[in-house]
Amino acid sequence: MKRKYKVIGILTALSLMTVSITLVSAEVKKRETIKFSPTEIGSVLNNPYMGFAPDARWGPYQEPHRLVFFDFTWRELEAAKGIYAFDKLEEKNQFKRWKSENVKIIFRLILDDTSDTSHMDIPDWLYEEIGEEGSWYNTSYGKGFSPNYENKKLIEEHRKLIQKLGERYNHDARIAFVEVGSVGHWGEWHTKSGQGGVSEPFPKAAVTDQYVEAYLGEFPDKPLLMRRPHEIAKSNHLGLFNDVFGDKQETMSGFINWIHNGYTSWLTEEKMPAMPEHWIYAPSGGEFAYSEDENKYIANNAIDETIAQARESHTTWLGPNLPSFKSYKGKYQGNVERLLNTMGYRYVLKTETHQTKVKPNEKLVVNMVMENKGVAPFYFNWPLELSLADAEGKIVHRESVQVDIRSWLPGIQKSTLSLKIPATIPIGKYTLCVGIIDPESGNPGIELAIQGKREDGRYSLGIVNVQ
């Protein structure tokens, strides 16, 4: 239910973006106004919940980042039934380190991770309890064991596992997004049949929906992503992830075509819906397609196509398979920065207008024109704060204003806001400031692509005369 309410809130904000949220007197409206136009900057902003997400196990990385990614197998987490190795998992993936560096985490559960050797990624106890139902395979993908996903015991135990994961991580601020893995090779929702492959047919939606429902029930507060459009993903406003990003054929003819037009599953022959607006509610993510050339998709002859894919799929983050970052400011650094300046959100305050004079105990009316030059919104309801700084730069008054920044989709967004001037504020000149506040720290947490950033993370705007 929480997920439904969150979506309704976003839709409501979208419908009210251009509506004034304050009532002011006719006298105030008639007063002279000042228009402030900040200078835009072109540098990469290392902002939260977007950009590159390298492997959580390693680092440090040369390229600045605010996300990391890890996947894990059921066998790794619950080798003995009912005993969960969370501490070991978090140590392996450096949870303490990433928290200290203010880097958030994305994860995916895998039941079948192919490799060069024959092995099994579900626990031995589960293998016995499901009656050993599944296929030992040896294909061009690799070797491994694919459980029979229709097995009722497997579905039951999977739900219990997701419940434990939800108890641990649904309210954990260290976790950014959760990929709905669980099904298929690498948790990517497909299996390879044919000679040496999986003998059981890939399960239909009535079965796979049960795996998704477990995530929906246990992670109501985390944005979830699926590998491809499914009806359950569409109806619950889930995000999507593309693990062959960069590959033109696989991405443009596959992933992006599915998003815009829907598709018929080659595995189950079921019709799947289009999800062209999925990115409004939850992220579009993924990772670069495998290539022996680590820089294939950011090279000069490929970067325009890569950026076009990011725009078409409204990509917010990519990882863990990424270009080589063995050195910062390397050969293709300019191309990397072009891509990073395209992905996710990028807020440019174009203009800010307010009255030149205001009295104590009145409302200062502030009109803002914000442009999101990225391809996606921000997915968390962080408050926008207006404040006043005195002649020495000290913040003497601040308050959150009634705007939902999740509604700032790509393009121009206009807002009419207000700041109540305290009755006790001394007469004098003040600088109006703006900031987007991280609820976790209570401080500004998102950089704008403009000059005027203060040491405290807020941005200085125009002058206000209190008299």
MARVEXFI-583470 format. One line per field, with one value per residue (C-alpha): residue number from 0; x, y, z. Coordinates in nm, 4 decimals, padded with zeros to 6 digits. Last residue first. Layout:
// MARVEXFI-583470
lumgu c(NUM, ...)
u c(X, ...)
v c(Y, ...)
w c(Z, ...)
END
This chain:
// MARVEXFI-583470
lumgu c(466, 465, 464, 463, 462, 461, 460, 459, 458, 457, 456, 455, 454, 453, 452, 451, 450, 449, 448, 447, 446, 445, 444, 443, 442, 441, 440, 439, 438, 437, 436, 435, 434, 433, 432, 431, 430, 429, 428, 427, 426, 425, 424, 423, 422, 421, 420, 419, 418, 417, 416, 415, 414, 413, 412, 411, 410, 409, 408, 407, 406, 405, 404, 403, 402, 401, 400, 399, 398, 397, 396, 395, 394, 393, 392, 391, 390, 389, 388, 387, 386, 385, 384, 383, 382, 381, 380, 379, 378, 377, 376, 375, 374, 373, 372, 371, 370, 369, 368, 367, 366, 365, 364, 363, 362, 361, 360, 359, 358, 357, 356, 355, 354, 353, 352, 351, 350, 349, 348, 347, 346, 345, 344, 343, 342, 341, 340, 339, 338, 337, 336, 335, 334, 333, 332, 331, 330, 329, 328, 327, 326, 325, 324, 323, 322, 321, 320, 319, 318, 317, 316, 315, 314, 313, 312, 311, 310, 309, 308, 307, 306, 305, 304, 303, 302, 301, 300, 299, 298, 297, 296, 295, 294, 293, 292, 291, 290, 289, 288, 287, 286, 285, 284, 283, 282, 281, 280, 279, 278, 277, 276, 275, 274, 273, 272, 271, 270, 269, 268, 267, 266, 265, 264, 263, 262, 261, 260, 259, 258, 257, 256, 255, 254, 253, 252, 251, 250, 249, 248, 247, 246, 245, 244, 243, 242, 241, 240, 239, 238, 237, 236, 235, 234, 233, 232, 231, 230, 229, 228, 227, 226, 225, 224, 223, 222, 221, 220, 219, 218, 217, 216, 215, 214, 213, 212, 211, 210, 209, 208, 207, 206, 205, 204, 203, 202, 201, 200, 199, 198, 197, 196, 195, 194, 193, 192, 191, 190, 189, 188, 187, 186, 185, 184, 183, 182, 181, 180, 179, 178, 177, 176, 175, 174, 173, 172, 171, 170, 169, 168, 167, 166, 165, 164, 163, 162, 161, 160, 159, 158, 157, 156, 155, 154, 153, 152, 151, 150, 149, 148, 147, 146, 145, 144, 143, 142, 141, 140, 139, 138, 137, 136, 135, 134, 133, 132, 131, 130, 129, 128, 127, 126, 125, 124, 123, 122, 121, 120, 119, 118, 117, 116, 115, 114, 113, 112, 111, 110, 109, 108, 107, 106, 105, 104, 103, 102, 101, 100, 99, 98, 97, 96, 95, 94, 93, 92, 91, 90, 89, 88, 87, 86, 85, 84, 83, 82, 81, 80, 79, 78, 77, 76, 75, 74, 73, 72, 71, 70, 69, 68, 67, 66, 65, 64, 63, 62, 61, 60, 59, 58, 57, 56, 55, 54, 53, 52, 51, 50, 49, 48, 47, 46, 45, 44, 43, 42, 41, 40, 39, 38, 37, 36, 35, 34, 33, 32, 31, 30, 29, 28, 27, 26, 25, 24, 23, 22, 21, 20, 19, 18, 17, 16, 15, 14, 13, 12, 11, 10, 9, 8, 7, 6, 5, 4, 3, 2, 1, 0)
u c(01.2374, 01.3771, 01.5654, 01.6247, 01.9273, 01.9322, 02.0605, 02.3284, 02.3330, 02.3385, 02.6106, 02.7414, 03.0527, 02.8312, 02.7589, 02.7184, 02.7725, 02.5168, 02.4681, 02.2952, 02.4483, 02.2264, 02.2699, 02.2064, 02.2189, 01.9799, 02.2050, 01.9518, 01.6857, 01.9224, 01.8112, 01.7865, 01.9193, 01.8269, 01.9587, 01.8193, 02.0835, 01.9836, 01.9825, 01.8559, 01.5888, 01.6336, 01.4167, 01.1639, 00.8457, 01.0033, 00.9799, 00.7703, 00.9284, 00.7082, 00.7093, 00.5865, 00.7364, 00.8178, 00.9743, 01.1554, 01.2680, 01.3421, 01.1053, 01.1008, 00.8028, 01.0287, 01.1187, 00.7855, 00.7223, 00.5862, 00.8746, 01.1103, 01.2174, 01.5195, 01.6096, 01.9334, 02.1806, 02.5166, 02.6842, 02.8231, 02.5700, 02.2846, 02.1763, 01.8097, 01.6729, 01.4674, 01.4672, 01.3555, 01.2686, 01.3821, 01.1032, 01.3162, 01.3252, 01.5179, 01.3931, 01.5323, 01.7012, 01.9214, 01.8905, 01.6308, 01.5524, 01.4337, 01.2418, 01.1789, 00.9298, 00.9781, 00.7122, 00.8482, 00.5705, 00.5171, 00.5913, 00.8783, 00.8377, 00.9555, 01.1498, 01.3108, 01.0267, 01.1301, 01.2501, 01.4755, 01.6010, 01.7590, 01.8277, 01.9984, 01.9221, 02.0861, 01.8987, 02.0047, 02.2397, 02.3367, 02.6163, 02.7606, 02.7687, 02.9408, 03.1844, 03.2764, 03.3343, 03.5697, 03.7500, 03.8175, 04.1973, 04.2263, 04.1242, 04.1297, 04.3400, 04.2523, 03.8924, 03.8120, 03.4618, 03.1812, 03.0310, 02.8933, 02.7090, 02.5038, 02.2733, 01.9893, 01.9128, 01.6177, 01.6012, 01.6077, 01.8482, 02.0943, 02.0748, 02.1530, 02.4505, 02.5888, 02.5332, 02.7216, 02.9996, 03.0731, 03.3338, 03.5103, 03.5367, 03.2883, 03.1237, 03.4398, 03.6312, 03.6661, 03.7618, 03.6959, 03.3285, 03.0406, 02.7360, 02.7428, 02.5302, 02.1730, 01.9493, 01.6159, 01.4948, 01.1448, 00.8307, 00.8935, 01.1307, 00.8448, 00.6832, 00.7320, 00.6299, 00.4951, 00.3148, 00.4188, 00.2409, 00.3039, 00.4920, 00.6699, 01.0387, 01.0316, 00.8136, 00.5911, 00.6837, 00.5821, 00.6057, 00.7978, 00.9777, 01.0221, 01.1816, 01.4152, 01.5303, 01.5568, 01.6039, 01.7737, 01.9501, 02.0475, 02.1252, 02.3079, 02.5201, 02.5947, 02.3720, 02.3463, 02.2374, 01.9298, 01.7410, 01.3776, 01.1872, 00.8704, 00.5411, 00.3298, 00.0975, 00.3849, 00.6132, 00.3303, 00.2473, 00.6054, 00.8630, 01.2186, 01.5010, 01.3031, 01.3763, 01.2555, 01.2597, 01.2765, 01.0052, 00.7606, 01.0436, 00.8921, 00.5571, 00.6703, 00.9757, 00.7661, 00.5206, 00.8035, 00.8701, 00.4983, 00.4769, 00.7205, 00.4590, 00.1539, 00.3959, 00.4926, 00.7865, 01.0792, 01.0416, 01.2285, 01.5208, 01.7840, 02.0787, 02.3137, 02.1517, 01.8571, 01.7483, 01.9069, 01.7319, 01.5883, 01.4908, 01.8225, 01.8872, 02.2325, 02.0658, 01.6937, 01.4761, 01.5980, 01.6694, 01.4364, 01.6946, 01.6881, 01.7678, 01.9472, 02.0471, 02.2553, 01.9416, 01.8329, 01.4548, 01.3922, 01.7328, 01.7285, 01.3599, 01.3286, 01.6126, 01.4517, 01.1178, 01.2971, 01.4309, 01.0895, 00.9373, 01.2128, 01.1337, 00.7717, 00.8563, 01.1141, 00.8657, 00.6077, 00.8431, 00.7526, 01.1013, 01.2591, 01.6126, 01.8841, 02.2189, 02.5511, 02.7808, 02.8535, 02.6583, 02.7776, 02.6017, 02.6548, 02.3417, 02.2290, 01.8542, 01.5905, 01.4029, 01.6370, 01.3334, 01.2732, 01.3770, 01.7036, 01.8182, 01.7085, 01.9385, 02.2247, 02.1918, 02.1082, 02.3972, 02.5010, 02.8233, 02.9712, 03.2738, 03.3262, 03.0553, 02.6821, 02.5098, 02.1733, 01.9751, 02.0854, 01.9807, 02.0554, 02.1953, 02.2277, 02.4242, 02.4666, 02.7941, 02.8252, 03.1985, 03.1568, 02.8556, 03.0573, 03.3326, 03.0969, 02.9107, 03.2322, 03.0849, 03.2619, 03.1837, 02.8170, 02.7916, 02.9743, 02.7441, 02.4371, 02.5246, 02.1709, 02.1015, 01.7487, 01.8657, 02.2426, 02.4090, 02.1772, 02.3546, 02.6127, 02.3876, 02.1175, 02.3686, 02.4993, 02.5029, 02.6804, 02.6556, 02.8058, 02.6627, 02.7887, 03.0804, 03.4043, 03.6151, 03.9504, 03.7937, 03.8907, 03.7889, 03.6628, 03.3779, 03.1049, 03.1525, 03.1074, 02.7823, 02.8216, 02.5845, 02.2813, 02.1503, 02.3461, 02.5233, 02.8831, 02.8225, 03.0184, 03.1267, 02.9269, 02.8382, 02.5366, 02.5587, 02.2708, 01.9957, 01.8424, 01.5349, 01.4400, 01.0816, 00.9081, 00.5986, 00.2517, 00.2136, 00.2877, 00.0066, -00.2393, -00.1808, -00.0282, -00.1697, 00.0888, 00.1102, 00.0848, -00.0116, 00.2381, 00.3493, 00.0032, -00.0579, 00.2948, 00.2664, -00.0532, 00.1139, 00.4058, 00.1776, -00.0280, 00.2939, 00.3949, 00.0459, 00.0687, 00.4133, 00.2850, 00.0000)
v c(04.6898, 04.3497, 04.4003, 04.0736, 04.0169, 03.7512, 03.3913, 03.2155, 02.8364, 02.6002, 02.3391, 02.4713, 02.6164, 02.8179, 02.7283, 03.0362, 02.8901, 02.6643, 02.2947, 02.2289, 01.9974, 01.7740, 01.7004, 02.0187, 01.9311, 01.7479, 01.4415, 01.1677, 01.4064, 01.5294, 01.8862, 02.0512, 02.4045, 02.7650, 03.0947, 03.4484, 03.6988, 03.9456, 04.3220, 04.4899, 04.5116, 04.2515, 03.9344, 03.9153, 03.8831, 03.6026, 03.6300, 03.3427, 03.2056, 03.1430, 02.9346, 02.9689, 02.6901, 02.6519, 02.3338, 02.3325, 02.0035, 01.6562, 01.5736, 01.7784, 01.6045, 01.4149, 01.7617, 01.7751, 02.1402, 02.2908, 02.4847, 02.3832, 02.6610, 02.8710, 03.1703, 03.3257, 03.1445, 03.3142, 03.4727, 03.7725, 04.0103, 03.7799, 03.4645, 03.3908, 03.0472, 02.8492, 02.4705, 02.2034, 01.8850, 01.5397, 01.3178, 01.0503, 00.9442, 01.2298, 01.2748, 01.1302, 01.2333, 01.5158, 01.8829, 01.9423, 02.3107, 02.5165, 02.8422, 02.9753, 03.2333, 03.3368, 03.5192, 03.6520, 03.6097, 03.8757, 03.8700, 04.1138, 04.3340, 04.2684, 04.4619, 04.3566, 04.1198, 03.7813, 03.6260, 03.3233, 03.2294, 02.9362, 02.7048, 02.4123, 02.0685, 01.7595, 01.4337, 01.0829, 01.0293, 01.3018, 01.4743, 01.1300, 01.0448, 01.3683, 01.3196, 00.9727, 01.1089, 01.3745, 01.1121, 00.8977, 00.8974, 00.9194, 01.1901, 00.9309, 00.6208, 00.2543, 00.3476, 00.0805, 00.1152, -00.0353, -00.3702, -00.2894, -00.0829, 00.1912, 00.4542, 00.6929, 00.5882, 00.7529, 00.4606, 00.6805, 00.9310, 00.6708, 00.4926, 00.8176, 00.8689, 00.5284, 00.5991, 00.9286, 00.7582, 00.4874, 00.6166, 00.8232, 00.5296, 00.5111, 00.1833, -00.0103, 00.1044, -00.2341, -00.3991, -00.7668, -00.6725, -00.7525, -00.5296, -00.2207, -00.2241, -00.1621, 00.1177, 00.2875, 00.4235, 00.4302, 00.6430, 00.8593, 00.5974, 00.3523, 00.5911, 00.3901, 00.0598, -00.1488, -00.4646, -00.8308, -01.0818, -01.4404, -01.6759, -01.8251, -01.7952, -01.5716, -01.3337, -01.1288, -00.7634, -00.4197, -00.1175, 00.1561, -00.0394, -00.3511, -00.1434, 00.0108, -00.3288, -00.5147, -00.3271, -00.0312, -00.2202, -00.5564, -00.4178, -00.1093, -00.2799, 00.0013, -00.1312, -00.5102, -00.5505, -00.3285, -00.2540, -00.1566, 00.0448, -00.0693, 00.1159, -00.1560, -00.2130, -00.1961, -00.4352, -00.6862, -00.6637, -00.7412, -00.5120, -00.6435, -00.6907, -00.5684, -00.2759, -00.1935, 00.1460, 00.0819, 00.1632, -00.1223, -00.3791, -00.6883, -00.7170, -00.6026, -00.8268, -01.1357, -01.0358, -01.0496, -01.4186, -01.4933, -01.3081, -01.5642, -01.8359, -01.6701, -01.5010, -01.8266, -02.0378, -02.1048, -02.4574, -02.7267, -02.8927, -02.6257, -02.6551, -02.9254, -02.9235, -02.6859, -02.4486, -02.1279, -01.9565, -01.6055, -01.3642, -01.1916, -01.3356, -01.4391, -01.7238, -01.7257, -01.5954, -01.4485, -01.0966, -00.8141, -00.5371, -00.3372, 00.0340, 00.2746, 00.0684, 00.2443, 00.4011, 00.0599, 00.0580, -00.2164, -00.3725, -00.6261, -00.7005, -00.6951, -00.9440, -01.1706, -01.1524, -01.2151, -01.5399, -01.6502, -01.5812, -01.7868, -02.0738, -02.0810, -02.0438, -02.3238, -02.5463, -02.4839, -02.5895, -02.3803, -02.2288, -02.5669, -02.4946, -02.4108, -02.5706, -02.4608, -02.4448, -02.1697, -01.9490, -02.1599, -02.4458, -02.7088, -02.7600, -02.9351, -02.8961, -02.8638, -03.0587, -03.2016, -03.2901, -02.9264, -03.0003, -03.1658, -02.8707, -02.6421, -02.8173, -02.8033, -02.4260, -02.2638, -02.1573, -02.5006, -02.5972, -02.7325, -02.5241, -02.2406, -02.0266, -01.9555, -01.7826, -01.9461, -01.8430, -01.4774, -01.1956, -00.8421, -00.5377, -00.1597, 00.0346, 00.3997, 00.5916, 00.8436, 00.7686, 00.6400, 00.4365, 00.2883, 00.1792, 00.0232, -00.1715, -00.3133, -00.5815, -00.8716, -00.7249, -00.6896, -01.0510, -01.1779, -00.9839, -01.0977, -01.4676, -01.5904, -01.9075, -02.0382, -02.3323, -02.3568, -02.2060, -01.9070, -01.6010, -01.7523, -02.0354, -01.7823, -01.6154, -01.2603, -00.9488, -00.6231, -00.2656, 00.0666, 00.4190, 00.7722, 00.7777, 00.9642, 00.7930, 00.6655, 00.3818, 00.2807, 00.0126, -00.3431, -00.5505, -00.2956, -00.3346, -00.0034, 00.1977, 00.4868, 00.7815, 00.8382, 00.7992, 01.0919, 01.3637, 01.3719, 01.6695, 01.6656, 02.0135, 02.2296, 02.5300, 02.7608, 03.1209, 03.2179, 03.4515, 03.6651, 03.8762, 04.1474, 04.2500, 04.5806, 04.5501, 04.5029, 04.1427, 04.2441, 04.4973, 04.2529, 04.0191, 03.6781, 03.3288, 03.0591, 02.7341, 02.8806, 02.6128, 02.5242, 02.1956, 02.0847, 01.7900, 01.6568, 01.6823, 01.4765, 01.2134, 01.1929, 01.1561, 00.8874, 00.6958, 00.7128, 00.6049, 00.2935, 00.2035, 00.2406, 00.0000)
w c(00.6409, 00.5344, 00.2106, 00.0241, -00.2011, -00.4732, -00.4765, -00.2743, -00.3036, -00.0058, 00.0407, 00.3749, 00.2105, -00.0241, -00.3855, -00.6027, -00.9492, -01.1083, -01.1901, -00.8584, -00.6003, -00.3904, -00.0186, 00.1761, 00.5468, 00.7795, 00.7573, 00.6793, 00.5519, 00.2754, 00.2140, -00.1259, -00.0890, -00.1590, -00.0279, -00.0143, 00.0920, 00.3618, 00.3971, 00.7150, 00.9830, 01.2552, 01.2420, 01.5235, 01.3162, 01.1174, 00.7366, 00.6020, 00.2847, -00.0150, -00.3297, -00.6870, -00.8964, -01.2655, -01.4058, -01.7412, -01.8929, -01.7608, -01.4746, -01.1561, -00.9940, -00.7530, -00.6201, -00.4369, -00.3508, -00.0317, 00.1117, 00.3899, 00.6242, 00.7047, 00.9156, 01.0412, 00.8159, 00.8801, 00.5800, 00.7687, 00.6123, 00.7135, 00.5353, 00.4680, 00.3847, 00.1362, 00.1654, -00.0800, 00.1056, -00.0116, -00.1405, -00.3080, -00.6723, -00.8348, -01.1890, -01.5124, -01.8369, -01.7132, -01.7981, -01.5262, -01.5638, -01.2686, -01.2961, -00.9472, -00.8251, -00.4631, -00.2611, 00.0693, 00.3212, 00.5849, 00.9600, 00.9178, 00.6124, 00.2589, -00.0007, -00.3290, -00.4003, -00.5447, -00.8709, -00.9294, -01.2724, -01.4554, -01.1622, -01.3343, -01.1927, -01.3409, -01.2894, -01.3936, -01.6844, -01.9304, -01.7372, -01.6603, -02.0313, -02.1289, -01.8407, -01.9642, -02.3140, -02.1799, -01.9733, -02.2782, -02.2671, -01.8883, -01.6443, -01.3648, -01.4167, -01.3788, -01.4472, -01.7058, -01.8434, -01.6355, -01.5386, -01.1891, -01.2863, -01.4523, -01.3004, -01.3873, -01.7446, -01.9178, -02.1677, -02.4770, -02.3242, -02.2006, -02.5359, -02.7188, -02.4860, -02.5828, -02.9534, -02.9268, -02.7279, -02.9825, -03.2298, -02.9647, -02.7250, -02.4375, -02.5408, -02.6180, -02.3094, -02.1428, -02.4735, -02.4039, -02.4056, -02.1734, -02.2076, -01.9870, -01.6741, -01.5719, -01.4491, -01.5149, -01.1866, -01.0374, -01.0800, -01.3867, -01.5283, -01.5891, -01.8369, -02.1578, -01.9956, -02.2858, -02.1850, -02.2162, -02.4360, -02.3327, -02.5666, -02.2607, -02.3487, -02.6568, -02.4565, -02.6857, -02.6711, -02.5438, -02.7704, -02.5891, -02.3186, -02.5319, -02.8108, -02.5555, -02.4258, -02.7552, -03.0814, -02.9109, -02.6314, -02.7797, -03.1244, -03.0009, -02.7344, -02.4906, -02.2136, -02.2148, -01.8511, -01.8862, -01.5655, -01.5168, -01.2553, -01.0845, -01.1065, -00.9395, -01.2358, -01.4833, -01.2975, -01.2461, -01.6171, -01.7083, -01.8710, -01.8544, -01.6026, -01.3029, -01.0688, -00.7178, -00.5435, -00.1692, 00.0852, 00.0197, 00.0251, 00.1935, 00.0187, -00.3236, -00.3034, -00.2278, -00.4982, -00.7532, -00.6832, -00.7004, -01.0299, -01.1720, -01.1429, -01.2980, -01.5383, -01.7071, -01.6003, -01.8380, -01.9709, -01.7732, -01.9553, -01.8943, -02.1312, -02.2544, -02.5952, -02.5953, -02.3193, -02.1972, -01.9065, -01.8771, -01.6016, -01.5379, -01.1914, -01.3160, -01.5111, -01.4341, -01.1502, -00.8174, -00.9460, -00.8493, -00.8267, -00.5049, -00.4883, -00.2540, 00.0494, 00.3156, 00.4624, 00.5907, 00.6339, 00.3762, 00.4474, 00.7292, 00.7652, 00.3885, 00.3453, 00.6033, 00.4221, 00.0935, 00.2397, 00.3633, 00.0209, -00.1409, 00.0951, -00.0207, -00.3897, -00.3664, -00.1833, -00.4540, -00.7348, -01.0382, -01.0462, -01.1186, -01.0057, -01.2591, -01.1733, -01.3139, -01.6137, -01.8618, -02.1023, -02.3968, -02.2232, -01.9526, -01.7446, -01.4283, -01.4413, -01.1705, -00.9100, -00.6439, -00.4322, -00.3441, 00.0148, -00.0927, -00.3036, -00.0206, 00.2285, -00.0210, -00.0527, -00.3881, -00.6087, -00.7403, -00.9169, -01.2387, -01.3297, -01.5764, -01.4159, -01.4252, -01.1332, -01.0613, -00.7534, -00.7598, -00.5245, -00.6493, -00.4697, -00.4938, -00.2312, -00.1329, -00.0984, 00.1835, 00.2230, 00.5804, 00.4678, 00.1835, 00.4209, 00.6709, 00.4008, 00.2567, 00.0281, 00.1975, 00.5404, 00.4526, 00.3361, 00.6446, 00.8745, 00.6846, 00.7045, 00.7661, 00.9641, 00.9034, 00.6917, 00.6737, 00.3655, 00.3956, 00.2519, 00.0182, -00.0958, -00.1849, -00.4121, -00.3996, -00.6117, -00.5439, -00.6652, -00.5605, -00.5726, -00.5054, -00.7490, -00.8188, -01.0906, -00.9640, -00.7705, -00.4191, -00.4636, -00.4497, -00.3138, -00.3874, -00.7647, -00.9447, -00.9502, -01.1963, -01.1945, -00.9732, -00.6179, -00.4742, -00.6760, -00.7962, -01.0232, -01.3494, -01.4588, -01.7001, -01.4843, -01.5200, -01.4002, -01.1735, -01.2972, -01.0203, -01.0842, -00.8386, -00.7703, -00.7028, -00.4873, -00.6333, -00.5137, -00.1547, -00.1515, -00.3083, -00.0143, -00.0551, -00.0898, -00.1411, -00.3354, -00.6847, -00.9374, -01.2087, -01.0588, -00.9468, -01.1798, -01.1354, -00.7580, -00.7618, -00.9787, -00.7383, -00.4388, -00.6118, -00.6770, -00.3112, -00.2031, -00.4188, -00.2831, 00.0733, 00.0000)
END
